[in-house]
Amino acid sequence: MTLSDFNYHLPEGLIAQRPTKTRDASRLMVVHRDTGQIEHRKFSDVIAYLKPGDGLVLNRTRVMRARLLGRRKDTNGNVEAVLIREVTEGLWETLLRPSRRLAVGSVFVLEDGISEALVSDGPDTDSRYLRFPNEPNVPDLLQRVGRLPLPPYVLREDDEKDVARYQTVYGDALGAIAAPTAGLHFTESLLQSVADKGVSVIPILLHVGPGTFQPVRVDQISDHKMEKEYYSIDTTAAGEINGVRTTGRIVAVGTTSVRTLETAASDSLEPSLGHLRPCQGWTNCFIYPPYDFKVVDSLLTNFHLPRSTLLMLVCAFAGKDPILHAYEEAVREGYRFYSYGDAMLIV
């Protein structure tokens, strides 16, 4: 398949700039894979589509205040950095802008006027790296002067409301540079209702990095290479997932949960038992049509960008034509798109 196979038209006015007043007040499109039927519901209705014995699998990652703004020490030009991960002590892989004009040795002063960042060499010449000479504790620096890295299609600066709403209510593992947005719709009370219904709520982990949202720049999508992201499924989660697979369905919340589960299935599935083992590591799992899903039975996700790897994954799960048809209907019905937008449940 080619990149143009995953294109669709979206009016700019449907790109959500802010979250709904309450998390579960967003809309929910329900797509039935077996019949092609589409239902229009509100998100709090999601519980009606979950059954006792099912497992709702969530990505417990939490977004870092990873966006730093500053000015070059020599030219006073604007600089923006998004820290991805610490690769060795004190050295951070980073998204830099303007990247090409910031040579190794460039220094910029952060917004607080005190802290400095130094563009440094790193283990991979294709990536950019920063050190912070007068900051021994970079996570503390991020809490002090960092901003939430809202996606570029959110055409405003982050504010205090984003501090809460661009995080899931259950995220507890700091390390992402973007939210696992399908999970943003859940409230604590809705999750409790899910559990009370006899549905297992199972946390796993994938720290969202550039791999999730990196644009596809090749025409043949099979030539695209995903950047690696850290994932983990602990012993408790693996046991619960294996138990659910004998009693009900695995309902993955978000494409990052899907990629984590399918990575684990590929790397650690015991063929004789069909069981997942606890595992952790780095995944560059890229799912596009056709794909044989090994673990995931149902998918809850947001509406994704045209030509994105996330849209390709959803098309692999439910079929390209049915999903693009559902997107056309979402546009006609005025659904809100992308990170702060509405949700789709594929059953």
Contacts in CASP RR format, 6 or more apart in sequence:
PFRMAT RR
TARGET T0000
AUTHOR 0000-0000-0000
METHOD contacts of the structure
MODEL  1
MTLSDFNYHLPEGLIAQRPTKTRDASRLMVVHRDTGQIEHRKFSDVIAYL
KPGDGLVLNRTRVMRARLLGRRKDTNGNVEAVLIREVTEGLWETLLRPSR
RLAVGSVFVLEDGISEALVSDGPDTDSRYLRFPNEPNVPDLLQRVGRLPL
PPYVLREDDEKDVARYQTVYGDALGAIAAPTAGLHFTESLLQSVADKGVS
VIPILLHVGPGTFQPVRVDQISDHKMEKEYYSIDTTAAGEINGVRTTGRI
VAVGTTSVRTLETAASDSLEPSLGHLRPCQGWTNCFIYPPYDFKVVDSLL
TNFHLPRSTLLMLVCAFAGKDPILHAYEEAVREGYRFYSYGDAMLIV
1 220 0 8 1.000
1 221 0 8 1.000
1 222 0 8 1.000
1 288 0 8 1.000
1 289 0 8 1.000
1 320 0 8 1.000
2 219 0 8 1.000
2 220 0 8 1.000
2 221 0 8 1.000
3 216 0 8 1.000
3 218 0 8 1.000
3 219 0 8 1.000
3 220 0 8 1.000
3 221 0 8 1.000
3 307 0 8 1.000
4 219 0 8 1.000
4 307 0 8 1.000
5 221 0 8 1.000
5 320 0 8 1.000
6 221 0 8 1.000
6 306 0 8 1.000
6 307 0 8 1.000
6 308 0 8 1.000
6 311 0 8 1.000
6 312 0 8 1.000
6 315 0 8 1.000
6 320 0 8 1.000
6 324 0 8 1.000
7 306 0 8 1.000
7 307 0 8 1.000
8 306 0 8 1.000
8 324 0 8 1.000
8 327 0 8 1.000
8 328 0 8 1.000
8 331 0 8 1.000
9 331 0 8 1.000
10 306 0 8 1.000
10 331 0 8 1.000
10 337 0 8 1.000
11 331 0 8 1.000
14 331 0 8 1.000
14 334 0 8 1.000
14 335 0 8 1.000
14 336 0 8 1.000
14 337 0 8 1.000
15 153 0 8 1.000
15 336 0 8 1.000
15 337 0 8 1.000
15 338 0 8 1.000
16 336 0 8 1.000
16 337 0 8 1.000
16 338 0 8 1.000
16 339 0 8 1.000
16 340 0 8 1.000
16 341 0 8 1.000
16 342 0 8 1.000
17 154 0 8 1.000
17 155 0 8 1.000
17 156 0 8 1.000
17 340 0 8 1.000
18 161 0 8 1.000
18 340 0 8 1.000
19 26 0 8 1.000
19 161 0 8 1.000
19 165 0 8 1.000
19 184 0 8 1.000
19 340 0 8 1.000
19 341 0 8 1.000
20 26 0 8 1.000
20 336 0 8 1.000
20 340 0 8 1.000
20 341 0 8 1.000
22 187 0 8 1.000
23 43 0 8 1.000
23 165 0 8 1.000
23 169 0 8 1.000
23 184 0 8 1.000
23 185 0 8 1.000
23 186 0 8 1.000
23 187 0 8 1.000
24 42 0 8 1.000
24 43 0 8 1.000
24 44 0 8 1.000
24 185 0 8 1.000
24 186 0 8 1.000
24 187 0 8 1.000
24 190 0 8 1.000
25 42 0 8 1.000
25 43 0 8 1.000
25 44 0 8 1.000
26 42 0 8 1.000
26 43 0 8 1.000
26 185 0 8 1.000
26 336 0 8 1.000
26 341 0 8 1.000
26 342 0 8 1.000
26 343 0 8 1.000
27 40 0 8 1.000
27 41 0 8 1.000
27 42 0 8 1.000
27 43 0 8 1.000
27 335 0 8 1.000
27 336 0 8 1.000
27 342 0 8 1.000
27 343 0 8 1.000
28 40 0 8 1.000
28 41 0 8 1.000
28 42 0 8 1.000
28 43 0 8 1.000
28 45 0 8 1.000
28 46 0 8 1.000
28 342 0 8 1.000
28 343 0 8 1.000
28 344 0 8 1.000
28 345 0 8 1.000
29 38 0 8 1.000
29 39 0 8 1.000
29 40 0 8 1.000
29 41 0 8 1.000
29 326 0 8 1.000
29 329 0 8 1.000
29 330 0 8 1.000
29 335 0 8 1.000
29 342 0 8 1.000
29 343 0 8 1.000
29 344 0 8 1.000
29 345 0 8 1.000
30 38 0 8 1.000
30 39 0 8 1.000
30 40 0 8 1.000
30 41 0 8 1.000
30 49 0 8 1.000
30 344 0 8 1.000
30 345 0 8 1.000
30 347 0 8 1.000
31 37 0 8 1.000
31 38 0 8 1.000
31 318 0 8 1.000
31 322 0 8 1.000
31 323 0 8 1.000
31 326 0 8 1.000
31 344 0 8 1.000
31 345 0 8 1.000
31 346 0 8 1.000
31 347 0 8 1.000
32 38 0 8 1.000
32 39 0 8 1.000
32 347 0 8 1.000
33 318 0 8 1.000
33 322 0 8 1.000
33 346 0 8 1.000
33 347 0 8 1.000
36 322 0 8 1.000
38 326 0 8 1.000
38 329 0 8 1.000
40 333 0 8 1.000
41 48 0 8 1.000
43 185 0 8 1.000
43 342 0 8 1.000
43 343 0 8 1.000
44 190 0 8 1.000
46 185 0 8 1.000
46 190 0 8 1.000
46 300 0 8 1.000
46 343 0 8 1.000
46 345 0 8 1.000
47 190 0 8 1.000
47 193 0 8 1.000
47 194 0 8 1.000
47 197 0 8 1.000
49 298 0 8 1.000
49 345 0 8 1.000
49 347 0 8 1.000
50 56 0 8 1.000
50 194 0 8 1.000
50 197 0 8 1.000
50 199 0 8 1.000
50 251 0 8 1.000
51 197 0 8 1.000
51 199 0 8 1.000
51 248 0 8 1.000
51 249 0 8 1.000
52 197 0 8 1.000
52 198 0 8 1.000
52 199 0 8 1.000
53 198 0 8 1.000
53 199 0 8 1.000
53 200 0 8 1.000
53 244 0 8 1.000
53 247 0 8 1.000
53 248 0 8 1.000
54 198 0 8 1.000
54 199 0 8 1.000
54 200 0 8 1.000
54 244 0 8 1.000
54 248 0 8 1.000
54 249 0 8 1.000
54 250 0 8 1.000
54 251 0 8 1.000
54 298 0 8 1.000
55 199 0 8 1.000
55 200 0 8 1.000
55 201 0 8 1.000
55 202 0 8 1.000
55 240 0 8 1.000
55 241 0 8 1.000
55 244 0 8 1.000
55 248 0 8 1.000
55 249 0 8 1.000
55 250 0 8 1.000
55 251 0 8 1.000
56 194 0 8 1.000
56 199 0 8 1.000
56 200 0 8 1.000
56 201 0 8 1.000
56 202 0 8 1.000
56 251 0 8 1.000
56 253 0 8 1.000
57 202 0 8 1.000
57 203 0 8 1.000
57 204 0 8 1.000
57 241 0 8 1.000
57 250 0 8 1.000
57 251 0 8 1.000
57 252 0 8 1.000
57 253 0 8 1.000
57 257 0 8 1.000
57 261 0 8 1.000
58 168 0 8 1.000
58 170 0 8 1.000
58 180 0 8 1.000
58 183 0 8 1.000
58 186 0 8 1.000
58 201 0 8 1.000
58 202 0 8 1.000
58 203 0 8 1.000
58 204 0 8 1.000
58 253 0 8 1.000
58 257 0 8 1.000
59 168 0 8 1.000
59 180 0 8 1.000
59 183 0 8 1.000
59 203 0 8 1.000
59 204 0 8 1.000
59 205 0 8 1.000
59 206 0 8 1.000
59 208 0 8 1.000
59 253 0 8 1.000
59 254 0 8 1.000
59 256 0 8 1.000
59 257 0 8 1.000
59 260 0 8 1.000
60 168 0 8 1.000
60 170 0 8 1.000
60 171 0 8 1.000
60 172 0 8 1.000
60 173 0 8 1.000
60 203 0 8 1.000
60 204 0 8 1.000
60 205 0 8 1.000
61 171 0 8 1.000
61 173 0 8 1.000
61 174 0 8 1.000
61 175 0 8 1.000
61 176 0 8 1.000
61 180 0 8 1.000
61 205 0 8 1.000
61 206 0 8 1.000
61 207 0 8 1.000
61 208 0 8 1.000
61 256 0 8 1.000
62 167 0 8 1.000
62 168 0 8 1.000
62 171 0 8 1.000
62 172 0 8 1.000
62 173 0 8 1.000
62 174 0 8 1.000
62 175 0 8 1.000
62 176 0 8 1.000
63 148 0 8 1.000
63 149 0 8 1.000
63 166 0 8 1.000
63 167 0 8 1.000
63 174 0 8 1.000
63 175 0 8 1.000
63 176 0 8 1.000
63 177 0 8 1.000
63 178 0 8 1.000
63 179 0 8 1.000
63 208 0 8 1.000
64 83 0 8 1.000
64 139 0 8 1.000
64 142 0 8 1.000
64 149 0 8 1.000
64 174 0 8 1.000
64 175 0 8 1.000
64 176 0 8 1.000
64 177 0 8 1.000
65 142 0 8 1.000
65 143 0 8 1.000
65 146 0 8 1.000
65 147 0 8 1.000
65 148 0 8 1.000
66 82 0 8 1.000
66 83 0 8 1.000
66 84 0 8 1.000
66 142 0 8 1.000
66 146 0 8 1.000
66 148 0 8 1.000
66 149 0 8 1.000
66 177 0 8 1.000
67 80 0 8 1.000
67 81 0 8 1.000
67 82 0 8 1.000
67 146 0 8 1.000
67 147 0 8 1.000
67 148 0 8 1.000
67 149 0 8 1.000
67 158 0 8 1.000
68 80 0 8 1.000
68 81 0 8 1.000
68 82 0 8 1.000
68 83 0 8 1.000
68 110 0 8 1.000
68 111 0 8 1.000
68 117 0 8 1.000
68 142 0 8 1.000
68 145 0 8 1.000
68 146 0 8 1.000
68 147 0 8 1.000
69 78 0 8 1.000
69 79 0 8 1.000
69 80 0 8 1.000
69 110 0 8 1.000
69 111 0 8 1.000
69 147 0 8 1.000
70 78 0 8 1.000
70 79 0 8 1.000
70 80 0 8 1.000
70 108 0 8 1.000
70 109 0 8 1.000
70 110 0 8 1.000
70 111 0 8 1.000
71 77 0 8 1.000
71 78 0 8 1.000
71 79 0 8 1.000
71 108 0 8 1.000
71 109 0 8 1.000
72 79 0 8 1.000
72 102 0 8 1.000
72 106 0 8 1.000
72 107 0 8 1.000
72 108 0 8 1.000
73 107 0 8 1.000
73 108 0 8 1.000
73 109 0 8 1.000
73 116 0 8 1.000
74 106 0 8 1.000
74 107 0 8 1.000
79 96 0 8 1.000
79 97 0 8 1.000
79 98 0 8 1.000
79 102 0 8 1.000
79 108 0 8 1.000
79 117 0 8 1.000
80 96 0 8 1.000
80 97 0 8 1.000
81 94 0 8 1.000
81 95 0 8 1.000
81 96 0 8 1.000
81 97 0 8 1.000
81 117 0 8 1.000
81 130 0 8 1.000
82 94 0 8 1.000
82 95 0 8 1.000
82 149 0 8 1.000
82 177 0 8 1.000
83 92 0 8 1.000
83 93 0 8 1.000
83 94 0 8 1.000
83 130 0 8 1.000
83 138 0 8 1.000
83 142 0 8 1.000
83 177 0 8 1.000
84 92 0 8 1.000
84 93 0 8 1.000
84 94 0 8 1.000
84 95 0 8 1.000
84 177 0 8 1.000
84 209 0 8 1.000
84 210 0 8 1.000
85 92 0 8 1.000
85 93 0 8 1.000
85 175 0 8 1.000
85 207 0 8 1.000
85 230 0 8 1.000
86 92 0 8 1.000
86 93 0 8 1.000
86 138 0 8 1.000
87 93 0 8 1.000
87 122 0 8 1.000
87 123 0 8 1.000
87 129 0 8 1.000
88 123 0 8 1.000
90 131 0 8 1.000
90 132 0 8 1.000
90 138 0 8 1.000
91 120 0 8 1.000
91 122 0 8 1.000
91 129 0 8 1.000
91 130 0 8 1.000
91 131 0 8 1.000
92 129 0 8 1.000
92 130 0 8 1.000
92 131 0 8 1.000
92 132 0 8 1.000
92 138 0 8 1.000
93 124 0 8 1.000
93 127 0 8 1.000
93 128 0 8 1.000
93 129 0 8 1.000
94 127 0 8 1.000
94 128 0 8 1.000
94 129 0 8 1.000
94 130 0 8 1.000
95 128 0 8 1.000
95 177 0 8 1.000
95 210 0 8 1.000
96 102 0 8 1.000
96 119 0 8 1.000
96 128 0 8 1.000
96 130 0 8 1.000
99 128 0 8 1.000
102 108 0 8 1.000
102 119 0 8 1.000
102 128 0 8 1.000
103 119 0 8 1.000
104 119 0 8 1.000
104 120 0 8 1.000
104 121 0 8 1.000
105 118 0 8 1.000
105 119 0 8 1.000
105 120 0 8 1.000
106 118 0 8 1.000
106 119 0 8 1.000
107 116 0 8 1.000
107 117 0 8 1.000
107 118 0 8 1.000
107 119 0 8 1.000
108 116 0 8 1.000
108 117 0 8 1.000
109 115 0 8 1.000
109 116 0 8 1.000
110 116 0 8 1.000
110 117 0 8 1.000
110 141 0 8 1.000
110 145 0 8 1.000
111 145 0 8 1.000
112 144 0 8 1.000
112 145 0 8 1.000
114 134 0 8 1.000
115 132 0 8 1.000
115 134 0 8 1.000
115 135 0 8 1.000
115 141 0 8 1.000
115 145 0 8 1.000
116 132 0 8 1.000
116 133 0 8 1.000
116 134 0 8 1.000
117 130 0 8 1.000
117 131 0 8 1.000
117 132 0 8 1.000
118 130 0 8 1.000
118 131 0 8 1.000
118 132 0 8 1.000
118 133 0 8 1.000
119 128 0 8 1.000
119 129 0 8 1.000
119 130 0 8 1.000
120 129 0 8 1.000
120 130 0 8 1.000
120 131 0 8 1.000
121 129 0 8 1.000
122 129 0 8 1.000
132 138 0 8 1.000
132 141 0 8 1.000
135 141 0 8 1.000
139 174 0 8 1.000
147 157 0 8 1.000
147 158 0 8 1.000
148 158 0 8 1.000
148 162 0 8 1.000
148 163 0 8 1.000
148 166 0 8 1.000
149 177 0 8 1.000
149 178 0 8 1.000
150 156 0 8 1.000
150 158 0 8 1.000
150 162 0 8 1.000
150 166 0 8 1.000
150 339 0 8 1.000
151 178 0 8 1.000
151 213 0 8 1.000
151 338 0 8 1.000
151 339 0 8 1.000
153 305 0 8 1.000
153 338 0 8 1.000
153 339 0 8 1.000
154 339 0 8 1.000
154 340 0 8 1.000
158 166 0 8 1.000
165 184 0 8 1.000
165 340 0 8 1.000
166 179 0 8 1.000
166 184 0 8 1.000
166 339 0 8 1.000
167 179 0 8 1.000
167 184 0 8 1.000
168 179 0 8 1.000
168 180 0 8 1.000
168 183 0 8 1.000
168 184 0 8 1.000
168 186 0 8 1.000
169 186 0 8 1.000
169 187 0 8 1.000
169 188 0 8 1.000
169 191 0 8 1.000
170 186 0 8 1.000
170 188 0 8 1.000
170 191 0 8 1.000
170 203 0 8 1.000
171 203 0 8 1.000
173 205 0 8 1.000
173 207 0 8 1.000
175 207 0 8 1.000
176 207 0 8 1.000
176 208 0 8 1.000
176 209 0 8 1.000
177 208 0 8 1.000
177 209 0 8 1.000
177 210 0 8 1.000
178 208 0 8 1.000
178 209 0 8 1.000
178 212 0 8 1.000
178 213 0 8 1.000
178 339 0 8 1.000
179 208 0 8 1.000
179 339 0 8 1.000
180 206 0 8 1.000
180 208 0 8 1.000
180 253 0 8 1.000
180 254 0 8 1.000
180 256 0 8 1.000
180 257 0 8 1.000
181 254 0 8 1.000
181 302 0 8 1.000
181 338 0 8 1.000
181 339 0 8 1.000
181 340 0 8 1.000
181 341 0 8 1.000
182 253 0 8 1.000
182 254 0 8 1.000
182 255 0 8 1.000
182 257 0 8 1.000
182 300 0 8 1.000
182 301 0 8 1.000
182 302 0 8 1.000
182 343 0 8 1.000
183 253 0 8 1.000
183 254 0 8 1.000
183 300 0 8 1.000
184 339 0 8 1.000
184 340 0 8 1.000
185 343 0 8 1.000
186 253 0 8 1.000
191 201 0 8 1.000
194 201 0 8 1.000
195 201 0 8 1.000
200 240 0 8 1.000
200 244 0 8 1.000
202 237 0 8 1.000
202 240 0 8 1.000
202 241 0 8 1.000
202 244 0 8 1.000
203 237 0 8 1.000
204 231 0 8 1.000
204 232 0 8 1.000
204 233 0 8 1.000
204 234 0 8 1.000
204 237 0 8 1.000
204 257 0 8 1.000
204 260 0 8 1.000
204 261 0 8 1.000
205 230 0 8 1.000
205 231 0 8 1.000
205 232 0 8 1.000
205 233 0 8 1.000
205 260 0 8 1.000
206 229 0 8 1.000
206 230 0 8 1.000
206 231 0 8 1.000
206 256 0 8 1.000
206 257 0 8 1.000
206 259 0 8 1.000
206 260 0 8 1.000
206 283 0 8 1.000
207 229 0 8 1.000
207 230 0 8 1.000
207 231 0 8 1.000
208 229 0 8 1.000
208 256 0 8 1.000
209 227 0 8 1.000
209 229 0 8 1.000
210 227 0 8 1.000
211 226 0 8 1.000
211 227 0 8 1.000
211 228 0 8 1.000
211 229 0 8 1.000
211 284 0 8 1.000
211 309 0 8 1.000
212 229 0 8 1.000
212 255 0 8 1.000
212 256 0 8 1.000
212 309 0 8 1.000
212 310 0 8 1.000
213 308 0 8 1.000
213 310 0 8 1.000
214 226 0 8 1.000
214 227 0 8 1.000
214 309 0 8 1.000
215 307 0 8 1.000
215 308 0 8 1.000
216 224 0 8 1.000
216 307 0 8 1.000
216 308 0 8 1.000
216 309 0 8 1.000
217 224 0 8 1.000
218 224 0 8 1.000
221 288 0 8 1.000
221 312 0 8 1.000
222 288 0 8 1.000
224 286 0 8 1.000
224 309 0 8 1.000
225 284 0 8 1.000
225 286 0 8 1.000
226 284 0 8 1.000
226 285 0 8 1.000
226 286 0 8 1.000
226 309 0 8 1.000
227 284 0 8 1.000
228 282 0 8 1.000
228 283 0 8 1.000
228 284 0 8 1.000
229 282 0 8 1.000
229 283 0 8 1.000
229 284 0 8 1.000
230 280 0 8 1.000
230 281 0 8 1.000
230 282 0 8 1.000
231 259 0 8 1.000
231 260 0 8 1.000
231 263 0 8 1.000
231 264 0 8 1.000
231 280 0 8 1.000
231 281 0 8 1.000
231 282 0 8 1.000
231 283 0 8 1.000
232 279 0 8 1.000
232 280 0 8 1.000
232 281 0 8 1.000
233 241 0 8 1.000
233 260 0 8 1.000
233 261 0 8 1.000
233 264 0 8 1.000
233 276 0 8 1.000
233 278 0 8 1.000
233 279 0 8 1.000
233 280 0 8 1.000
234 278 0 8 1.000
235 278 0 8 1.000
237 278 0 8 1.000
238 264 0 8 1.000
238 275 0 8 1.000
238 276 0 8 1.000
238 277 0 8 1.000
238 278 0 8 1.000
238 279 0 8 1.000
239 275 0 8 1.000
239 276 0 8 1.000
241 250 0 8 1.000
241 261 0 8 1.000
241 276 0 8 1.000
241 295 0 8 1.000
242 274 0 8 1.000
242 275 0 8 1.000
242 276 0 8 1.000
244 250 0 8 1.000
245 274 0 8 1.000
245 295 0 8 1.000
248 297 0 8 1.000
249 297 0 8 1.000
249 298 0 8 1.000
250 261 0 8 1.000
250 295 0 8 1.000
250 296 0 8 1.000
250 297 0 8 1.000
250 298 0 8 1.000
251 297 0 8 1.000
251 298 0 8 1.000
251 299 0 8 1.000
251 300 0 8 1.000
252 258 0 8 1.000
252 261 0 8 1.000
252 296 0 8 1.000
252 298 0 8 1.000
252 299 0 8 1.000
252 300 0 8 1.000
253 300 0 8 1.000
254 299 0 8 1.000
254 300 0 8 1.000
254 301 0 8 1.000
254 302 0 8 1.000
255 299 0 8 1.000
255 301 0 8 1.000
255 304 0 8 1.000
255 310 0 8 1.000
255 313 0 8 1.000
255 314 0 8 1.000
258 287 0 8 1.000
258 293 0 8 1.000
258 296 0 8 1.000
258 299 0 8 1.000
258 313 0 8 1.000
258 317 0 8 1.000
259 283 0 8 1.000
259 285 0 8 1.000
259 287 0 8 1.000
259 313 0 8 1.000
260 283 0 8 1.000
261 276 0 8 1.000
261 295 0 8 1.000
261 296 0 8 1.000
262 285 0 8 1.000
262 287 0 8 1.000
262 293 0 8 1.000
262 294 0 8 1.000
262 295 0 8 1.000
262 296 0 8 1.000
263 283 0 8 1.000
263 285 0 8 1.000
264 276 0 8 1.000
264 277 0 8 1.000
264 279 0 8 1.000
264 295 0 8 1.000
265 276 0 8 1.000
265 294 0 8 1.000
265 295 0 8 1.000
266 285 0 8 1.000
266 294 0 8 1.000
267 279 0 8 1.000
268 276 0 8 1.000
268 277 0 8 1.000
268 278 0 8 1.000
268 279 0 8 1.000
269 275 0 8 1.000
269 276 0 8 1.000
269 277 0 8 1.000
269 294 0 8 1.000
270 277 0 8 1.000
276 295 0 8 1.000
286 309 0 8 1.000
287 309 0 8 1.000
287 312 0 8 1.000
287 313 0 8 1.000
287 316 0 8 1.000
287 317 0 8 1.000
288 309 0 8 1.000
288 312 0 8 1.000
288 313 0 8 1.000
288 315 0 8 1.000
288 316 0 8 1.000
289 312 0 8 1.000
289 315 0 8 1.000
289 316 0 8 1.000
289 319 0 8 1.000
289 320 0 8 1.000
290 316 0 8 1.000
291 316 0 8 1.000
291 317 0 8 1.000
293 316 0 8 1.000
293 317 0 8 1.000
296 317 0 8 1.000
298 345 0 8 1.000
298 346 0 8 1.000
298 347 0 8 1.000
299 314 0 8 1.000
299 317 0 8 1.000
299 318 0 8 1.000
299 345 0 8 1.000
299 346 0 8 1.000
300 343 0 8 1.000
300 344 0 8 1.000
300 345 0 8 1.000
300 346 0 8 1.000
301 310 0 8 1.000
301 314 0 8 1.000
301 343 0 8 1.000
301 344 0 8 1.000
301 346 0 8 1.000
302 337 0 8 1.000
302 338 0 8 1.000
302 339 0 8 1.000
302 341 0 8 1.000
302 342 0 8 1.000
302 343 0 8 1.000
302 344 0 8 1.000
303 327 0 8 1.000
303 330 0 8 1.000
303 335 0 8 1.000
303 336 0 8 1.000
303 337 0 8 1.000
303 338 0 8 1.000
303 341 0 8 1.000
303 342 0 8 1.000
303 344 0 8 1.000
304 310 0 8 1.000
304 311 0 8 1.000
304 314 0 8 1.000
304 338 0 8 1.000
305 311 0 8 1.000
305 338 0 8 1.000
311 323 0 8 1.000
314 323 0 8 1.000
314 344 0 8 1.000
314 346 0 8 1.000
315 323 0 8 1.000
315 324 0 8 1.000
317 346 0 8 1.000
318 346 0 8 1.000
326 344 0 8 1.000
330 337 0 8 1.000
330 342 0 8 1.000
330 344 0 8 1.000
335 341 0 8 1.000
335 342 0 8 1.000
336 342 0 8 1.000
END
